[in-house]
């Protein structure tokens, strides 16, 4: 055999580069360091079982328990994405082929896709222009005998008025899309604990960013068990106590690193930094007649660093010093009349997310954000 043959070359194990060897120019340098820190944190834990996305042990169990503890003890199920969690949430609420599901006309389209994937019909309804969340009165007017559920999205971290929705649509199941609202509240009540079920996102840019992932919260253990039957590996179904695994389950499991990263983010998360940035942005916008802050601050407490605002009618208002505008990622959902589509388009064109970038300092291992930036 020729020495030039690659098969003849000795195989040597290559050690991955350590933190000091990782080049300053590597685009993933910060992310890699954060993943290592997350693994180190988990290595110091004392789980009672190994981590398994098949069985649901270890970090999976720990992450689910952590999210449950933060949401009034509602049972939590870790899933590979919030979009899939929306689908599973609708399943446990009984949505099936031929049903109608109400949703906000202005939204990120994952809810619509989840509804359609079950053979149900999405019914977009108008939003409240003061919050850009679903209008309870419009939802009540859109109800028909085929209405099975409603997806109440807490867009931009502003809670939809779920108490009013439940009052005006008795008997209709409510699924909260709290993907952007981890830690937000309405009337002092926490997003994720208002409806029959709720979905959190662990995707990029969210308050708890694990790279990708979702959490389904249910108001009762029977719905939690239905979610396991619909989405988990047959072995986890059996371990839950089900006599037989559901052969029709669309078992799509989260990666174990989703749980490890989520636990790492939760350990470092505090609403103080976001609330400080939110308050500073609000202060800088106060009294500016060209913009209107969305959400009634007497009712809504947002956990987001940004503040959604509505610009003056021409939509060209420049931000004040130290404040940056970014556009909303929401879209106009299909299925509206021409007039409704036009009015929703004009409304969304005026929405901006306002944010002040504040300096961050590290104190006792925690990242803290001062209430005031230096120089804006």
C-alpha positions as CSV (number, residue, x, y, z in Angstrom):
1,X,0.0,0.0,0.0
2,X,1.4,3.4,-1.0
3,X,2.3,5.8,1.8
4,X,0.4,8.4,-0.2
5,X,-2.8,6.4,0.4
6,X,-4.8,8.3,3.0
7,X,-5.9,5.0,4.5
8,X,-2.3,4.3,5.4
9,X,-1.9,7.4,7.4
10,X,-2.0,7.0,11.2
11,X,-5.2,8.2,12.8
12,X,-4.6,10.7,15.6
13,X,-7.2,12.3,17.8
14,X,-7.4,16.1,17.3
15,X,-8.2,18.2,20.3
16,X,-10.7,21.0,19.7
17,X,-9.2,24.5,20.2
18,X,-9.6,25.9,23.7
19,X,-10.8,29.4,24.5
20,X,-7.3,30.9,24.2
21,X,-6.8,29.3,20.8
22,X,-10.0,30.4,19.3
23,X,-9.2,33.3,17.0
24,X,-10.6,36.7,17.9
25,X,-12.0,36.9,14.4
26,X,-14.1,33.7,14.7
27,X,-17.7,34.7,14.1
28,X,-19.0,32.2,16.7
29,X,-16.4,32.9,19.3
30,X,-18.9,34.3,21.8
31,X,-21.5,31.6,21.2
32,X,-18.9,28.8,21.6
33,X,-17.7,30.3,24.9
34,X,-21.3,30.5,26.1
35,X,-22.1,26.9,25.1
36,X,-19.0,25.8,27.1
37,X,-20.1,27.8,30.1
38,X,-23.6,26.1,29.8
39,X,-22.0,22.7,29.7
40,X,-19.8,23.5,32.6
41,X,-22.9,24.6,34.6
42,X,-24.7,21.4,33.8
43,X,-21.6,19.3,34.6
44,X,-21.8,20.8,38.1
45,X,-25.4,19.7,38.5
46,X,-26.6,16.5,40.2
47,X,-29.4,15.1,38.1
48,X,-31.1,11.9,39.2
49,X,-31.1,10.4,35.6
50,X,-29.0,10.8,32.4
51,X,-30.2,13.4,29.9
52,X,-32.3,11.8,27.2
53,X,-34.6,13.3,24.6
54,X,-36.1,9.8,24.2
55,X,-37.0,9.2,27.8
56,X,-37.2,12.8,29.0
57,X,-34.5,12.6,31.7
58,X,-31.7,14.7,33.0
59,X,-31.5,18.2,31.6
60,X,-34.8,17.7,29.8
61,X,-36.6,17.0,33.1
62,X,-34.7,19.8,34.9
63,X,-35.7,22.4,32.2
64,X,-39.3,21.3,32.2
65,X,-39.4,21.6,36.0
66,X,-37.8,25.0,35.9
67,X,-40.3,26.4,33.4
68,X,-43.2,24.8,35.4
69,X,-42.0,26.4,38.6
70,X,-41.9,29.8,36.9
71,X,-45.5,29.5,35.7
72,X,-47.5,28.6,38.7
73,X,-46.6,25.0,38.6
74,X,-48.3,24.4,35.2
75,X,-46.8,21.2,33.7
76,X,-44.3,22.0,31.0
77,X,-43.1,20.0,28.0
78,X,-39.9,20.8,26.1
79,X,-40.3,20.6,22.3
80,X,-38.0,21.3,19.4
81,X,-39.6,24.6,18.4
82,X,-42.3,27.0,19.4
83,X,-44.0,26.5,16.0
84,X,-44.3,22.7,16.8
85,X,-45.4,23.6,20.3
86,X,-48.3,25.7,18.9
87,X,-49.4,22.7,16.8
88,X,-49.3,20.3,19.8
89,X,-51.1,22.9,21.9
90,X,-53.9,23.1,19.4
91,X,-54.1,19.3,19.3
92,X,-54.5,19.0,23.1
93,X,-57.3,21.6,22.9
94,X,-59.2,19.4,20.5
95,X,-58.6,21.2,17.2
96,X,-59.1,18.9,14.3
97,X,-60.1,18.9,10.6
98,X,-63.0,21.2,9.8
99,X,-62.7,23.3,13.0
100,X,-62.1,27.1,12.9
101,X,-59.5,28.8,15.0
102,X,-59.4,32.5,15.6
103,X,-56.1,34.4,15.4
104,X,-54.9,37.9,15.2
105,X,-54.8,39.4,11.7
106,X,-51.3,40.9,12.4
107,X,-49.0,38.2,13.7
108,X,-45.9,36.1,13.0
109,X,-47.4,33.3,10.8
110,X,-46.4,30.3,12.9
111,X,-49.8,30.2,14.5
112,X,-51.6,30.2,11.2
113,X,-49.3,27.4,9.9
114,X,-50.0,25.4,13.0
115,X,-53.7,25.7,12.6
116,X,-53.6,24.8,8.9
117,X,-51.3,21.8,9.6
118,X,-54.2,20.2,11.5
119,X,-56.7,20.7,8.7
120,X,-58.5,23.4,10.6
121,X,-59.3,26.9,9.2
122,X,-57.5,30.0,10.5
123,X,-59.9,32.9,10.9
124,X,-57.9,36.2,11.2
125,X,-59.6,38.9,13.2
126,X,-58.8,42.5,13.7
127,X,-56.3,43.7,16.3
128,X,-56.6,46.4,18.9
129,X,-54.6,49.4,17.5
130,X,-53.5,50.3,21.0
131,X,-51.7,47.0,21.6
132,X,-51.5,45.3,18.2
133,X,-52.9,42.2,19.9
134,X,-56.1,40.4,19.1
135,X,-59.3,42.5,19.7
136,X,-61.6,40.6,22.0
137,X,-64.7,42.2,20.6
138,X,-63.7,41.4,17.0
139,X,-63.0,37.8,18.1
140,X,-66.5,37.5,19.6
141,X,-68.0,38.8,16.4
142,X,-66.1,36.2,14.3
143,X,-67.2,33.3,16.4
144,X,-69.3,30.6,14.6
145,X,-70.6,27.2,15.7
146,X,-67.3,25.7,14.2
147,X,-65.0,27.9,16.4
148,X,-63.0,25.5,18.5
149,X,-60.1,27.6,19.8
150,X,-58.4,31.0,19.7
151,X,-54.7,31.7,19.5
152,X,-54.0,34.8,21.6
153,X,-50.5,36.1,20.6
154,X,-48.7,38.4,23.0
155,X,-47.0,40.2,20.2
156,X,-43.9,42.3,21.0
157,X,-44.2,41.3,24.7
158,X,-47.6,43.0,25.1
159,X,-50.1,40.6,26.6
160,X,-53.3,40.0,24.6
161,X,-56.4,40.7,26.7
162,X,-57.0,37.1,27.5
163,X,-59.3,37.9,30.5
164,X,-61.6,39.8,28.1
165,X,-61.3,37.0,25.5
166,X,-62.4,34.4,28.0
167,X,-65.3,36.6,29.2
168,X,-66.6,37.3,25.7
169,X,-66.0,33.8,24.2
170,X,-67.0,31.3,26.9
171,X,-66.4,27.7,26.0
172,X,-63.7,28.5,23.4
173,X,-60.3,27.1,24.3
174,X,-57.5,29.7,24.5
175,X,-53.9,29.0,23.4
176,X,-51.5,31.7,24.4
177,X,-48.6,32.4,22.0
178,X,-46.2,33.8,24.5
179,X,-43.1,33.4,22.3
180,X,-42.2,37.0,22.8
181,X,-43.6,37.5,26.3
182,X,-41.6,35.4,28.7
183,X,-42.0,37.3,32.0
184,X,-44.7,39.7,30.7
185,X,-47.8,40.4,32.7
186,X,-51.3,41.8,32.3
187,X,-53.3,43.0,35.4
188,X,-50.5,41.4,37.4
189,X,-51.0,37.9,35.9
190,X,-48.1,36.2,34.1
191,X,-48.2,35.4,30.4
192,X,-48.4,31.6,30.0
193,X,-50.8,31.2,32.9
194,X,-53.9,33.0,31.4
195,X,-55.2,30.4,28.9
196,X,-55.9,26.7,28.7
197,X,-52.4,26.2,27.3
198,X,-49.5,28.4,26.3
199,X,-46.3,28.3,24.2
200,X,-42.9,29.9,25.0
201,X,-40.1,30.2,22.5
202,X,-36.4,29.5,23.1
203,X,-35.5,30.7,19.7
204,X,-33.0,33.4,18.6
205,X,-33.5,36.8,20.1
206,X,-36.0,35.6,22.8
207,X,-35.6,36.3,26.5
208,X,-34.5,32.7,27.0
209,X,-32.5,32.0,23.9
210,X,-31.4,28.4,23.6
211,X,-30.8,28.6,19.9
212,X,-34.1,26.9,19.1
213,X,-36.8,25.2,21.1
214,X,-40.2,25.7,22.5
215,X,-42.1,25.0,25.7
216,X,-45.8,23.9,26.0
217,X,-47.5,24.8,29.3
218,X,-50.9,23.2,30.1
219,X,-53.4,24.2,32.7
220,X,-54.0,20.6,33.8
221,X,-52.1,17.3,33.9
222,X,-54.5,15.5,31.6
223,X,-53.6,18.0,28.8
224,X,-49.9,17.6,29.5
225,X,-50.3,13.8,29.1
226,X,-52.1,14.3,25.8
227,X,-49.2,16.5,24.7
228,X,-46.8,13.7,25.5
229,X,-48.9,11.2,23.6
230,X,-49.0,13.6,20.6
231,X,-45.3,14.6,20.5
232,X,-43.0,12.3,22.4
233,X,-41.1,9.1,21.8
234,X,-43.1,5.9,22.5
235,X,-40.8,5.1,25.5
236,X,-41.5,8.4,27.2
237,X,-45.2,7.8,26.6
238,X,-45.0,4.4,28.4
239,X,-42.9,5.9,31.2
240,X,-45.6,8.5,31.7
241,X,-47.9,5.7,32.6
242,X,-49.8,5.3,29.3
243,X,-50.8,1.7,28.8
244,X,-50.0,1.8,25.1
245,X,-47.9,4.2,23.0
246,X,-49.8,6.2,20.3
247,X,-48.5,4.9,16.9
248,X,-49.8,8.1,15.2
249,X,-47.7,10.4,17.4
250,X,-45.6,12.9,15.5
251,X,-42.6,12.4,17.8
252,X,-40.2,15.2,17.2
253,X,-37.8,15.5,20.1
254,X,-35.7,18.5,21.3
255,X,-31.9,18.2,21.3
256,X,-30.5,17.7,24.8
257,X,-28.4,20.9,24.3
258,X,-31.7,22.9,24.1
259,X,-32.4,21.9,27.7
260,X,-28.8,22.6,28.8
261,X,-28.7,26.0,27.2
262,X,-32.2,26.9,28.5
263,X,-31.2,26.1,32.0
264,X,-28.0,28.2,31.6
265,X,-30.1,31.2,30.3
266,X,-32.6,30.8,33.1
267,X,-29.9,30.8,35.7
268,X,-28.6,34.1,34.4
269,X,-32.0,35.7,33.6
270,X,-33.4,38.5,35.6
271,X,-36.2,40.9,34.4
272,X,-34.3,43.8,35.9
273,X,-32.1,44.5,32.9
274,X,-34.9,44.4,30.3
275,X,-37.2,46.5,32.6
276,X,-34.4,49.1,33.0
277,X,-33.9,49.4,29.3
278,X,-37.6,49.4,28.7
279,X,-38.0,52.2,31.3
280,X,-35.2,54.3,29.8
281,X,-36.6,54.0,26.3
282,X,-40.0,55.0,27.6
283,X,-38.5,58.0,29.4
284,X,-36.9,59.2,26.3
285,X,-40.1,58.9,24.3
286,X,-42.3,60.5,26.9
287,X,-43.9,63.7,25.7
288,X,-43.0,63.1,22.1
289,X,-46.2,63.9,20.3
290,X,-45.0,62.2,17.1
291,X,-45.2,58.7,18.6
292,X,-47.7,56.7,20.7
293,X,-46.5,53.9,23.0
294,X,-48.4,50.7,22.5
295,X,-49.9,49.0,25.5
296,X,-51.7,50.4,28.5
297,X,-48.9,50.7,31.1
298,X,-51.5,50.5,33.8
299,X,-52.3,47.0,32.7
300,X,-49.3,45.7,30.7
301,X,-45.9,44.9,32.1
302,X,-43.5,43.9,29.4
303,X,-40.3,41.9,29.8
304,X,-38.9,43.1,26.5
305,X,-36.0,45.6,26.3
306,X,-37.7,47.3,23.3
307,X,-40.9,49.4,23.4
308,X,-43.4,49.1,20.5
309,X,-44.6,52.5,19.3
310,X,-47.0,53.8,16.7
311,X,-45.5,56.6,14.5
312,X,-47.3,59.6,13.3
313,X,-49.6,59.1,10.4
314,X,-46.9,59.5,7.7
315,X,-44.8,56.8,9.3
316,X,-41.5,58.7,8.7
317,X,-40.8,59.9,12.2
318,X,-37.1,59.9,13.1
319,X,-36.2,58.5,16.5
320,X,-35.1,60.9,19.2
321,X,-31.4,61.0,20.2
322,X,-30.2,57.7,21.7
323,X,-33.2,55.7,20.5
324,X,-33.1,53.2,17.6
325,X,-36.1,52.1,15.5
326,X,-36.4,48.6,14.2
327,X,-39.3,47.1,12.2
328,X,-41.7,44.6,13.5
329,X,-41.4,41.0,12.2
330,X,-45.1,40.6,12.2
331,X,-47.0,40.0,9.0
332,X,-50.5,40.6,7.6
333,X,-52.2,37.1,7.6
334,X,-54.1,36.0,4.5
335,X,-57.8,35.6,4.6
336,X,-58.8,39.3,5.2
337,X,-61.2,41.3,3.0
338,X,-59.5,43.9,0.8
339,X,-60.6,46.7,3.2
340,X,-59.4,44.9,6.3
341,X,-56.1,44.0,4.6
342,X,-55.5,47.6,3.6
343,X,-56.2,49.0,7.1
344,X,-54.0,46.3,8.8
345,X,-51.2,47.1,6.3
346,X,-51.4,50.8,7.0
347,X,-51.3,50.1,10.7
348,X,-48.4,47.8,10.7
349,X,-46.4,50.2,8.5
350,X,-46.5,52.7,11.3
351,X,-45.2,50.3,14.0
352,X,-41.6,50.4,15.2
353,X,-39.8,48.8,18.1
354,X,-37.9,51.5,20.0
355,X,-34.8,50.6,22.0
356,X,-32.0,52.3,23.9
357,X,-28.7,50.5,24.1
358,X,-27.5,50.7,27.7
359,X,-24.0,50.0,28.9
360,X,-23.7,46.7,30.8
361,X,-21.5,45.9,33.8
362,X,-20.8,42.6,35.4
363,X,-21.4,42.4,39.1
364,X,-20.9,39.2,41.2
365,X,-21.4,37.0,38.1
366,X,-24.6,38.8,37.0
367,X,-25.0,41.1,34.1
368,X,-26.7,44.3,35.3
369,X,-28.0,47.2,33.2
370,X,-27.9,50.7,34.7
371,X,-31.1,52.6,34.8
372,X,-29.4,55.4,32.8
373,X,-27.0,55.2,30.0
374,X,-24.0,57.5,29.8
375,X,-24.4,59.8,26.9
376,X,-27.2,57.8,25.2
